[in-house]
Amino acid sequence: MAAPKDNEFWKLRSKHGRDKLFETPGLLEEAAYEYFAWCQENPWLKTDFRGKDAEQVDIPTPRPFTIRGLCLYCNASEQFWRTFKASQAGKDFLAVITRIEDIIYTQKFEGAVVGAFNANIISRDLGLVDKKELSGELKLEQITGMRIVSSNS
């Protein structure tokens, strides 16, 4: 059965809308630190073969911090992160958001520098580009008065 016309049942609700993912900047920072700790406690395992008998060994390798990984850890999307950062509500969180992004950037950059991560992939992800521009002027002049001599004659 449908609700009666002109009802005001909505006023009986205890709350309107859904809860915020992060009520305070401190909660966001705490979630980020939990994600960073999880990454360090759960490294990737790289399979390698060692010794003359080629025994299989699992080598723990560091897991790079990413915004996408943080969002997955917090059960959010990257779109949420971008929208929240740009929104008016995100202005209160700007210092924490900037710090989190700086930590992620630094961990990737330093990991690539020391060889823990693939430098090529990380440099593209961080937007680091090695551009080389060449400039010059090309002048073409017509050559006249030349005679072609064949060695067969």
N, CA, C and O atoms as a DFTB+ gen file, in Angstrom:
612 C
 N C O
     1  1       0.840      -1.170       0.000
     2  2       0.000       0.000       0.000
     3  2       0.891       1.240       0.000
     4  3       1.893       1.286       0.713
     5  1       0.540       2.207      -0.770
     6  2       1.310       3.443      -0.879
     7  2       1.038       4.347       0.316
     8  3       0.023       4.220       1.000
     9  1       1.962       5.252       0.545
    10  2       1.801       6.213       1.638
    11  2       0.690       7.192       1.273
    12  3       0.482       7.488       0.096
    13  1      -0.015       7.689       2.268
    14  2      -1.082       8.646       1.984
    15  2      -0.522       9.937       1.383
    16  3       0.618      10.322       1.642
    17  1      -1.337      10.577       0.593
    18  2      -0.948      11.818      -0.063
    19  2      -0.710      12.909       0.977
    20  3      -1.398      12.967       1.997
    21  1       0.266      13.769       0.710
    22  2       0.632      14.893       1.579
    23  2       1.104      14.442       2.965
    24  3       0.934      15.157       3.952
    25  1       1.694      13.259       3.023
    26  2       2.196      12.783       4.317
    27  2       3.503      13.488       4.648
    28  3       4.153      14.064       3.775
    29  1       3.868      13.434       5.894
    30  2       5.124      14.028       6.345
    31  2       5.930      13.007       7.140
    32  3       6.546      13.329       8.156
    33  1       5.911      11.765       6.652
    34  2       6.651      10.696       7.317
    35  2       8.149      10.961       7.329
    36  3       8.866      10.497       8.215
    37  1       8.609      11.707       6.345
    38  2      10.044      11.973       6.246
    39  2      10.559      12.734       7.463
    40  3      11.743      12.653       7.791
    41  1       9.679      13.467       8.129
    42  2      10.099      14.226       9.309
    43  2      10.408      13.311      10.498
    44  3      11.073      13.724      11.448
    45  1       9.925      12.080      10.440
    46  2      10.145      11.133      11.529
    47  2      11.516      10.452      11.452
    48  3      11.906       9.727      12.367
    49  1      12.227      10.685      10.378
    50  2      13.548      10.053      10.225
    51  2      14.512      10.585      11.276
    52  3      14.464      11.759      11.644
    53  1      15.379       9.716      11.746
    54  2      16.348      10.145      12.765
    55  2      17.496      10.939      12.150
    56  3      18.112      11.766      12.821
    57  1      17.781      10.689      10.882
    58  2      18.831      11.458      10.199
    59  2      18.510      11.520       8.716
    60  3      17.741      10.709       8.199
    61  1      19.101      12.481       8.046
    62  2      18.870      12.658       6.624
    63  2      20.189      12.500       5.888
    64  3      21.191      13.108       6.263
    65  1      20.192      11.693       4.853
    66  2      21.419      11.465       4.090
    67  2      22.284      10.410       4.749
    68  3      21.959       9.890       5.816
    69  1      23.373      10.111       4.104
    70  2      24.264       9.090       4.659
    71  2      25.372       9.743       5.470
    72  3      25.604      10.949       5.380
    73  1      26.046       8.932       6.255
    74  2      27.138       9.437       7.081
    75  2      28.327       9.822       6.208
    76  3      28.542       9.259       5.135
    77  1      29.086      10.785       6.689
    78  2      30.312      11.167       5.996
    79  2      31.334      10.059       6.173
    80  3      31.360       9.381       7.200
    81  1      32.172       9.880       5.167
    82  2      33.213       8.864       5.266
    83  2      34.223       9.254       6.337
    84  3      34.681       8.412       7.109
    85  1      34.567      10.552       6.376
    86  2      35.501      11.062       7.386
    87  2      34.889      12.300       8.024
    88  3      34.699      13.322       7.363
    89  1      34.587      12.203       9.292
    90  2      33.975      13.323      10.005
    91  2      34.973      14.445      10.267
    92  3      34.617      15.622      10.228
    93  1      36.237      14.071      10.538
    94  2      37.253      15.068      10.882
    95  2      38.535      14.785      10.105
    96  3      38.754      13.659       9.658
    97  1      39.387      15.805       9.940
    98  2      40.684      15.578       9.297
    99  2      41.515      14.526      10.036
   100  3      42.268      13.779       9.411
   101  1      41.380      14.467      11.355
   102  2      42.126      13.483      12.143
   103  2      41.758      12.052      11.778
   104  3      42.622      11.175      11.750
   105  1      40.466      11.810      11.496
   106  2      40.035      10.466      11.106
   107  2      40.598      10.084       9.743
   108  3      40.972       8.932       9.522
   109  1      40.659      11.051       8.829
   110  2      41.252      10.794       7.515
   111  2      42.733      10.467       7.662
   112  3      43.232       9.522       7.052
   113  1      43.428      11.252       8.472
   114  2      44.859      11.025       8.680
   115  2      45.100       9.657       9.327
   116  3      46.027       8.940       8.951
   117  1      44.272       9.310      10.284
   118  2      44.399       8.012      10.960
   119  2      44.187       6.859       9.973
   120  3      44.914       5.866      10.006
   121  1      43.187       6.999       9.094
   122  2      42.927       5.964       8.086
   123  2      44.107       5.837       7.126
   124  3      44.475       4.730       6.732
   125  1      44.698       6.969       6.752
   126  2      45.851       6.939       5.846
   127  2      47.033       6.238       6.511
   128  3      47.707       5.426       5.876
   129  1      47.289       6.542       7.774
   130  2      48.399       5.895       8.487
   131  2      48.154       4.395       8.655
   132  3      49.095       3.603       8.610
   133  1      46.896       4.006       8.847
   134  2      46.572       2.578       8.906
   135  2      46.876       1.912       7.565
   136  3      47.408       0.802       7.523
   137  1      46.536       2.599       6.466
   138  2      46.826       2.067       5.130
   139  2      48.329       1.940       4.913
   140  3      48.795       0.926       4.393
   141  1      49.098       2.964       5.308
   142  2      50.553       2.911       5.142
   143  2      51.136       1.744       5.941
   144  3      52.011       1.029       5.454
   145  1      50.652       1.558       7.160
   146  2      51.128       0.446       8.001
   147  2      50.766      -0.894       7.361
   148  3      51.572      -1.824       7.364
   149  1      49.553      -0.989       6.815
   150  2      49.133      -2.224       6.152
   151  2      50.044      -2.535       4.969
   152  3      50.431      -3.686       4.769
   153  1      50.387      -1.511       4.183
   154  2      51.287      -1.708       3.034
   155  2      52.640      -2.243       3.494
   156  3      53.205      -3.134       2.859
   157  1      53.155      -1.708       4.582
   158  2      54.462      -2.145       5.072
   159  2      54.398      -3.541       5.685
   160  3      55.370      -4.293       5.607
   161  1      53.280      -3.894       6.285
   162  2      53.133      -5.217       6.895
   163  2      52.778      -6.296       5.875
   164  3      52.908      -7.486       6.165
   165  1      52.332      -5.894       4.684
   166  2      51.917      -6.838       3.644
   167  2      52.671      -6.572       2.344
   168  3      52.070      -6.118       1.371
   169  1      53.969      -6.845       2.310
   170  2      54.731      -6.593       1.083
   171  2      54.335      -7.588      -0.014
   172  3      53.785      -8.655       0.260
   173  1      54.629      -7.212      -1.256
   174  2      54.459      -8.145      -2.369
   175  2      55.512      -9.230      -2.224
   176  3      56.617      -8.967      -1.749
   177  1      55.179     -10.442      -2.629
   178  2      56.147     -11.529      -2.609
   179  2      56.566     -11.828      -4.044
   180  3      55.759     -12.254      -4.870
   181  1      57.834     -11.597      -4.316
   182  2      58.387     -11.827      -5.648
   183  2      59.008     -13.223      -5.654
   184  3      59.871     -13.524      -4.830
   185  1      58.575     -14.064      -6.572
   186  2      59.098     -15.426      -6.658
   187  2      60.384     -15.421      -7.462
   188  3      60.453     -14.849      -8.550
   189  1      61.405     -16.068      -6.909
   190  2      62.704     -16.161      -7.580
   191  2      63.247     -17.568      -7.352
   192  3      62.780     -18.294      -6.475
   193  1      64.225     -17.932      -8.144
   194  2      64.857     -19.240      -8.014
   195  2      66.322     -19.022      -7.695
   196  3      67.017     -18.301      -8.411
   197  1      66.799     -19.647      -6.613
   198  2      68.151     -19.403      -6.128
   199  2      68.926     -20.709      -5.998
   200  3      68.357     -21.786      -5.824
   201  1      70.237     -20.570      -6.090
   202  2      71.137     -21.692      -5.844
   203  2      71.283     -22.606      -7.040
   204  3      70.603     -22.441      -8.053
   205  1      72.179     -23.572      -6.911
   206  2      72.453     -24.477      -8.028
   207  2      71.283     -25.414      -8.296
   208  3      71.129     -25.912      -9.412
   209  1      70.459     -25.658      -7.283
   210  2      69.286     -26.514      -7.466
   211  2      68.047     -25.709      -7.855
   212  3      66.961     -26.269      -7.998
   213  1      68.205     -24.425      -8.022
   214  2      67.119     -23.509      -8.405
   215  2      65.909     -23.665      -7.481
   216  3      64.789     -23.918      -7.925
   217  1      66.171     -23.508      -6.195
   218  2      65.087     -23.583      -5.223
   219  2      64.230     -22.324      -5.307
   220  3      64.741     -21.208      -5.410
   221  1      62.929     -22.529      -5.260
   222  2      62.000     -21.403      -5.325
   223  2      61.963     -20.696      -3.973
   224  3      61.775     -21.321      -2.929
   225  1      62.147     -19.371      -4.019
   226  2      62.075     -18.563      -2.806
   227  2      61.162     -17.369      -3.062
   228  3      61.098     -16.842      -4.173
   229  1      60.464     -16.958      -2.022
   230  2      59.623     -15.761      -2.103
   231  2      60.362     -14.620      -1.423
   232  3      60.697     -14.695      -0.241
   233  1      60.610     -13.565      -2.185
   234  2      61.344     -12.411      -1.673
   235  2      60.344     -11.286      -1.414
   236  3      59.678     -10.832      -2.344
   237  1      60.229     -10.828      -0.166
   238  2      59.311      -9.714       0.101
   239  2      59.833      -8.425      -0.539
   240  3      60.989      -8.047      -0.354
   241  1      58.964      -7.768      -1.287
   242  2      59.323      -6.488      -1.909
   243  2      58.321      -5.443      -1.440
   244  3      57.145      -5.752      -1.249
   245  1      58.776      -4.212      -1.255
   246  2      57.877      -3.177      -0.727
   247  2      56.677      -2.930      -1.641
   248  3      56.761      -3.057      -2.862
   249  1      55.591      -2.584      -1.027
   250  2      54.363      -2.246      -1.746
   251  2      54.286      -0.724      -1.819
   252  3      54.273      -0.067      -0.779
   253  1      54.236      -0.146      -3.021
   254  2      54.168       1.320      -3.104
   255  2      52.818       1.849      -2.612
   256  3      51.777       1.231      -2.836
   257  1      52.853       2.994      -1.944
   258  2      51.621       3.654      -1.515
   259  2      50.995       4.313      -2.745
   260  3      51.704       4.895      -3.565
   261  1      49.681       4.223      -2.872
   262  2      48.978       4.891      -3.964
   263  2      47.678       5.496      -3.439
   264  3      47.122       5.041      -2.440
   265  1      47.214       6.519      -4.125
   266  2      45.911       7.112      -3.790
   267  2      44.823       6.069      -4.022
   268  3      43.915       5.922      -3.204
   269  1      44.915       5.347      -5.136
   270  2      43.912       4.324      -5.444
   271  2      43.894       3.251      -4.354
   272  3      42.826       2.816      -3.924
   273  1      45.077       2.829      -3.911
   274  2      45.155       1.838      -2.841
   275  2      44.553       2.359      -1.544
   276  3      43.852       1.629      -0.844
   277  1      44.827       3.623      -1.223
   278  2      44.250       4.237      -0.027
   279  2      42.729       4.264      -0.129
   280  3      42.029       3.950       0.834
   281  1      42.221       4.643      -1.300
   282  2      40.767       4.696      -1.493
   283  2      40.147       3.308      -1.363
   284  3      39.096       3.156      -0.740
   285  1      40.782       2.298      -1.942
   286  2      40.275       0.931      -1.802
   287  2      40.283       0.495      -0.340
   288  3      39.346      -0.149       0.131
   289  1      41.336       0.849       0.363
   290  2      41.455       0.505       1.783
   291  2      40.325       1.155       2.587
   292  3      39.807       0.560       3.532
   293  1      39.949       2.371       2.208
   294  2      38.901       3.117       2.928
   295  2      37.507       2.862       2.362
   296  3      36.535       3.473       2.806
   297  1      37.406       1.963       1.387
   298  2      36.133       1.646       0.741
   299  2      35.531       2.870       0.046
   300  3      34.340       3.152       0.171
   301  1      36.375       3.580      -0.680
   302  2      35.947       4.755      -1.445
   303  2      36.514       4.620      -2.860
   304  3      37.231       3.667      -3.164
   305  1      36.188       5.569      -3.704
   306  2      36.714       5.559      -5.070
   307  2      37.677       6.725      -5.256
   308  3      37.695       7.675      -4.473
   309  1      38.471       6.629      -6.307
   310  2      39.367       7.743      -6.617
   311  2      38.569       8.990      -6.961
   312  3      38.992      10.106      -6.660
   313  1      37.416       8.803      -7.592
   314  2      36.543       9.931      -7.918
   315  2      36.102      10.639      -6.634
   316  3      36.037      11.868      -6.593
   317  1      35.801       9.869      -5.594
   318  2      35.454      10.457      -4.296
   319  2      36.601      11.329      -3.803
   320  3      36.379      12.449      -3.343
   321  1      37.827      10.819      -3.898
   322  2      39.009      11.557      -3.417
   323  2      39.133      12.886      -4.150
   324  3      39.308      13.931      -3.524
   325  1      39.042      12.845      -5.489
   326  2      39.184      14.075      -6.284
   327  2      38.056      15.061      -5.985
   328  3      38.293      16.257      -5.815
   329  1      36.831      14.547      -5.922
   330  2      35.678      15.408      -5.655
   331  2      35.754      16.008      -4.254
   332  3      35.502      17.198      -4.066
   333  1      36.102      15.179      -3.276
   334  2      36.203      15.641      -1.889
   335  2      37.293      16.694      -1.756
   336  3      37.110      17.697      -1.066
   337  1      38.424      16.472      -2.412
   338  2      39.548      17.412      -2.346
   339  2      39.157      18.774      -2.925
   340  3      39.566      19.813      -2.408
   341  1      38.366      18.762      -3.998
   342  2      37.974      20.003      -4.664
   343  2      36.760      20.671      -4.016
   344  3      36.493      21.844      -4.277
   345  1      36.025      19.945      -3.179
   346  2      34.788      20.484      -2.611
   347  2      35.064      21.481      -1.489
   348  3      36.181      21.586      -0.981
   349  1      34.027      22.197      -1.125
   350  2      34.128      23.157      -0.022
   351  2      34.384      22.429       1.290
   352  3      35.121      22.922       2.144
   353  1      33.775      21.251       1.455
   354  2      33.987      20.465       2.678
   355  2      35.439      20.011       2.782
   356  3      35.977      19.875       3.881
   357  1      36.065      19.778       1.639
   358  2      37.454      19.327       1.628
   359  2      38.451      20.403       2.009
   360  3      39.615      20.103       2.274
   361  1      38.010      21.658       2.040
   362  2      38.923      22.767       2.385
   363  2      39.454      22.615       3.809
   364  3      40.607      22.946       4.083
   365  1      38.612      22.116       4.711
   366  2      39.051      21.895       6.094
   367  2      40.073      20.765       6.186
   368  3      40.866      20.702       7.126
   369  1      40.042      19.881       5.202
   370  2      40.906      18.709       5.196
   371  2      42.160      18.929       4.349
   372  3      42.988      18.026       4.229
   373  1      42.307      20.113       3.764
   374  2      43.360      20.344       2.773
   375  2      44.758      20.056       3.307
   376  3      45.574      19.471       2.594
   377  1      45.051      20.449       4.531
   378  2      46.389      20.203       5.089
   379  2      46.662      18.707       5.204
   380  3      47.767      18.255       4.901
   381  1      45.672      17.941       5.636
   382  2      45.841      16.492       5.777
   383  2      45.938      15.833       4.403
   384  3      46.773      14.953       4.195
   385  1      45.089      16.254       3.467
   386  2      45.121      15.695       2.113
   387  2      46.481      15.949       1.475
   388  3      47.063      15.050       0.869
   389  1      46.988      17.172       1.611
   390  2      48.296      17.513       1.044
   391  2      49.391      16.669       1.677
   392  3      50.274      16.172       0.977
   393  1      49.343      16.505       2.982
   394  2      50.356      15.684       3.674
   395  2      50.310      14.234       3.193
   396  3      51.355      13.633       2.947
   397  1      49.119      13.673       3.059
   398  2      48.972      12.290       2.586
   399  2      49.542      12.149       1.179
   400  3      50.289      11.213       0.895
   401  1      49.183      13.089       0.296
   402  2      49.688      13.029      -1.079
   403  2      51.201      13.199      -1.120
   404  3      51.870      12.562      -1.933
   405  1      51.750      14.051      -0.254
   406  2      53.209      14.228      -0.191
   407  2      53.904      12.957       0.296
   408  3      54.961      12.594      -0.221
   409  1      53.326      12.286       1.274
   410  2      53.904      11.029       1.771
   411  2      53.911       9.987       0.657
   412  3      54.907       9.290       0.462
   413  1      52.808       9.880      -0.069
   414  2      52.714       8.907      -1.162
   415  2      53.728       9.235      -2.249
   416  3      54.417       8.344      -2.745
   417  1      53.822      10.513      -2.624
   418  2      54.777      10.941      -3.657
   419  2      56.208      10.613      -3.232
   420  3      56.978      10.049      -4.009
   421  1      56.556      10.969      -1.995
   422  2      57.920      10.767      -1.500
   423  2      58.272       9.287      -1.439
   424  3      59.378       8.897      -1.814
   425  1      57.344       8.460      -0.971
   426  2      57.629       7.027      -0.872
   427  2      57.865       6.431      -2.257
   428  3      58.773       5.618      -2.433
   429  1      57.057       6.828      -3.242
   430  2      57.248       6.320      -4.609
   431  2      58.565       6.815      -5.189
   432  3      59.328       6.036      -5.762
   433  1      58.832       8.106      -5.042
   434  2      60.034       8.705      -5.617
   435  2      61.287       8.079      -5.020
   436  3      62.185       7.653      -5.747
   437  1      61.345       8.024      -3.688
   438  2      62.531       7.467      -3.035
   439  2      62.664       5.977      -3.317
   440  3      63.779       5.473      -3.453
   441  1      61.548       5.266      -3.405
   442  2      61.585       3.845      -3.748
   443  2      62.136       3.614      -5.141
   444  3      62.865       2.650      -5.374
   445  1      61.789       4.501      -6.072
   446  2      62.321       4.386      -7.435
   447  2      63.804       4.731      -7.470
   448  3      64.572       4.096      -8.193
   449  1      64.210       5.728      -6.698
   450  2      65.619       6.149      -6.678
   451  2      66.523       5.029      -6.170
   452  3      67.598       4.808      -6.726
   453  1      66.106       4.323      -5.128
   454  2      66.956       3.266      -4.565
   455  2      66.749       1.921      -5.258
   456  3      67.400       0.939      -4.903
   457  1      65.855       1.864      -6.238
   458  2      65.672       0.641      -7.011
   459  2      64.639      -0.318      -6.454
   460  3      64.509      -1.434      -6.957
   461  1      63.901       0.083      -5.434
   462  2      62.862      -0.790      -4.882
   463  2      61.667      -0.881      -5.831
   464  3      60.985      -1.905      -5.876
   465  1      61.414       0.189      -6.591
   466  2      60.313       0.224      -7.549
   467  2      60.881       0.486      -8.936
   468  3      61.992       0.998      -9.077
   469  1      60.109       0.131      -9.960
   470  2      60.515       0.372     -11.335
   471  2      60.506       1.882     -11.595
   472  3      59.456       2.524     -11.571
   473  1      61.684       2.425     -11.839
   474  2      61.825       3.880     -11.986
   475  2      61.018       4.414     -13.162
   476  3      60.476       5.516     -13.083
   477  1      60.930       3.659     -14.243
   478  2      60.202       4.114     -15.426
   479  2      58.708       4.245     -15.126
   480  3      58.087       5.248     -15.476
   481  1      58.146       3.246     -14.489
   482  2      56.713       3.279     -14.164
   483  2      56.414       4.382     -13.154
   484  3      55.450       5.130     -13.316
   485  1      57.232       4.482     -12.123
   486  2      57.004       5.496     -11.081
   487  2      57.152       6.904     -11.649
   488  3      56.366       7.789     -11.309
   489  1      58.152       7.127     -12.512
   490  2      58.340       8.474     -13.068
   491  2      57.135       8.886     -13.907
   492  3      56.735      10.050     -13.880
   493  1      56.551       7.947     -14.651
   494  2      55.350       8.271     -15.419
   495  2      54.177       8.543     -14.488
   496  3      53.401       9.470     -14.719
   497  1      54.044       7.736     -13.433
   498  2      52.953       7.917     -12.478
   499  2      53.049       9.267     -11.772
   500  3      52.031       9.912     -11.519
   501  1      54.261       9.689     -11.456
   502  2      54.462      10.960     -10.756
   503  2      54.490      12.156     -11.703
   504  3      54.559      13.301     -11.257
   505  1      54.438      11.893     -13.001
   506  2      54.444      12.979     -13.977
   507  2      55.814      13.567     -14.226
   508  3      55.932      14.696     -14.704
   509  1      56.853      12.812     -13.906
   510  2      58.215      13.285     -14.153
   511  2      58.585      12.929     -15.585
   512  3      58.547      11.760     -15.969
   513  1      58.940      13.931     -16.369
   514  2      59.235      13.705     -17.772
   515  2      60.593      14.296     -18.088
   516  3      60.913      15.411     -17.674
   517  1      61.378      13.546     -18.818
   518  2      62.679      14.036     -19.263
   519  2      62.512      14.502     -20.702
   520  3      62.604      13.703     -21.633
   521  1      62.268      15.796     -20.881
   522  2      62.032      16.337     -22.220
   523  2      63.318      16.901     -22.790
   524  3      64.083      17.575     -22.100
   525  1      63.537      16.616     -24.043
   526  2      64.665      17.199     -24.757
   527  2      64.118      17.831     -26.021
   528  3      63.500      17.169     -26.855
   529  1      64.357      19.107     -26.142
   530  2      63.891      19.822     -27.319
   531  2      65.069      20.210     -28.169
   532  3      66.050      20.779     -27.690
   533  1      64.958      19.898     -29.418
   534  2      65.980      20.296     -30.369
   535  2      65.363      21.328     -31.291
   536  3      64.249      21.155     -31.787
   537  1      66.090      22.388     -31.510
   538  2      65.585      23.396     -32.431
   539  2      66.721      23.786     -33.363
   540  3      67.900      23.713     -33.014
   541  1      66.350      24.178     -34.485
   542  2      67.346      24.583     -35.468
   543  2      66.640      25.015     -36.738
   544  3      65.417      24.937     -36.855
   545  1      67.431      25.465     -37.672
   546  2      66.881      25.932     -38.931
   547  2      67.508      25.123     -40.052
   548  3      68.724      24.935     -40.092
   549  1      66.688      24.656     -40.942
   550  2      67.162      23.853     -42.055
   551  2      67.061      24.691     -43.319
   552  3      65.993      25.194     -43.667
   553  1      68.197      24.833     -44.002
   554  2      68.205      25.592     -45.254
   555  2      68.553      24.639     -46.382
   556  3      69.560      23.933     -46.326
   557  1      67.729      24.624     -47.385
   558  2      67.976      23.797     -48.562
   559  2      68.376      24.709     -49.711
   560  3      67.681      25.674     -50.029
   561  1      69.494      24.393     -50.320
   562  2      69.940      25.168     -51.481
   563  2      70.071      24.228     -52.664
   564  3      70.541      23.098     -52.535
   565  1      69.657      24.705     -53.786
   566  2      69.749      23.888     -54.990
   567  2      71.195      23.897     -55.485
   568  3      71.833      24.947     -55.564
   569  1      71.698      22.704     -55.817
   570  2      73.066      22.578     -56.320
   571  2      73.004      22.580     -57.839
   572  3      72.266      21.802     -58.442
   573  1      73.786      23.462     -58.449
   574  2      73.811      23.542     -59.918
   575  2      75.242      23.347     -60.398
   576  3      76.202      23.546     -59.653
   577  1      75.357      22.961     -61.637
   578  2      76.678      22.815     -62.236
   579  2      77.390      21.532     -61.867
   580  3      78.615      21.468     -61.964
   581  1      76.672      20.517     -61.452
   582  2      77.295      19.244     -61.126
   583  2      77.061      18.259     -62.244
   584  3      76.033      18.275     -62.921
   585  1      78.040      17.408     -62.414
   586  2      77.913      16.388     -63.443
   587  2      78.112      15.040     -62.763
   588  3      79.053      14.860     -61.990
   589  1      77.222      14.092     -63.056
   590  2      77.304      12.762     -62.466
   591  2      78.104      11.876     -63.403
   592  3      77.798      11.766     -64.590
   593  1      79.139      11.244     -62.851
   594  2      80.006      10.383     -63.650
   595  2      79.772       8.955     -63.196
   596  3      79.832       8.656     -62.003
   597  1      79.510       8.091     -64.133
   598  2      79.274       6.691     -63.815
   599  2      80.566       5.910     -63.966
   600  3      81.362       6.198     -64.859
   601  1      80.787       4.918     -63.099
   602  2      82.008       4.121     -63.181
   603  2      81.903       3.033     -64.239
   604  3      82.906       2.382     -64.531
   605  1      80.745       2.811     -64.819
   606  2      80.549       1.788     -65.853
   607  2      80.958       2.275     -67.238
   608  3      81.060       1.444     -68.141
   609  1      81.188       3.505     -67.455
   610  2      81.485       4.002     -68.795
   611  2      82.938       3.948     -69.137
   612  3      83.327       4.338     -70.238
